[in-house]
Amino acid sequence: MDIYKAIQDLMQEKKRLDAIIASLETRSNGAPRVKGRRGRKGMSAEERQVVSKRMAAYWAARRGAMEASPEPVDLGAETGVIPPQMEVPRPAASFEASA
């Protein structure tokens, strides 16, 4: 295939596409399309106040739940004794006994 012939064909296709694009732009009154604002929408002062009250109530409830929870389990660090709920079951036979 001749490279120069391929380039000429592509240039003609480009001119044709440019003409089509120009005609479509004039049909839309020539006004370029403007994209809207991206991201979060702004909040009014009233909306911020509602969110603030809702979050204050949420965190107050969380603090209340933390205070109502039982005391943490003592791991026996001072006495060296592990509480029964923290014990790990030991295997019936050890490796040294079989050797």
N, C-alpha and C positions, 0 to 999 in steps of 0.2 A: 504494500500500500504506500502510496506517495504521501510523505509527511506534509508537504506544502499544500496538497489538495485537501488533506484532513483539516489543516489549519484554516484554509479558506472556507470550508464547509462550517466549521465551528464559529468563525467570525460572522458568517451570514445568519446562523442560528442565533447568535448573541444579539445581532441587530434586530432580528424579528422579535425576540423576547423583550428587548428594551422598548420597542414600539408598543407591544401589548401592555407592558407595565405602565408606560406613560398614558395610554388610553384609559386604563383602569383608574389611575390616579386622578385624571380629569373628571371621570364620572363621579368620583366621591367629592366633588366640589373643590378639589385641590387642597383640602384641609388635611394635614397629616394627622394620623391617628395618635392621640395622646393616651398613654397608659395611666391607669389610676394609681393612687398611692399604695405602696405595699406595706406590710407589717401590721402591727396592732393599731386599732383605732384609739384615739385619745379618749380620756375619761373626763367627764365634767366634775366639778367640785362635789356635787351631790352624790354622784356614783362612787367617787373615792371615799366619801364619808360612809356610805352604805357598806362598802367592802371593808373599811377599817373596823366598823362595829361588828361585822360578821366574823372577821379574823380575831378580834379581841375576845369574842365569845368562844370561838373555837379553841384558842390557846388557854383560856380560863378553864374550859372543860378538860383539856389535856392535863393541865396542872392538877386539877382536882382528882383526876383518875390516877395520876402518879402518887398523890398523897394518900389515896385510899388503898393503894396496892399493899400487899403484905411486905414485911421487912425482908431484906435480902437474906439468902441462906448463908449461914456461917459455915465457912469451909474448914474450920478447925485449925487454922494456921497457928493459933497460939498454943493449942493443946497437942497438936500433932495427930489428932484423931479425925478420921474422915467420917462425916455423918452417913447414916445408912443409905440415904437416897443418892449419895454420890459414890458408893462403893462400886468397884468394877469386879464382875465375877472372874474367879481364877480358874484356869483349866484344871481338870481332874488329875492329870499326870504331867509332870514336868519333863523337859528334855534331858536333864541331868540324871534322872532316875533310870532312864532307858539305856544309858551308856555304860 
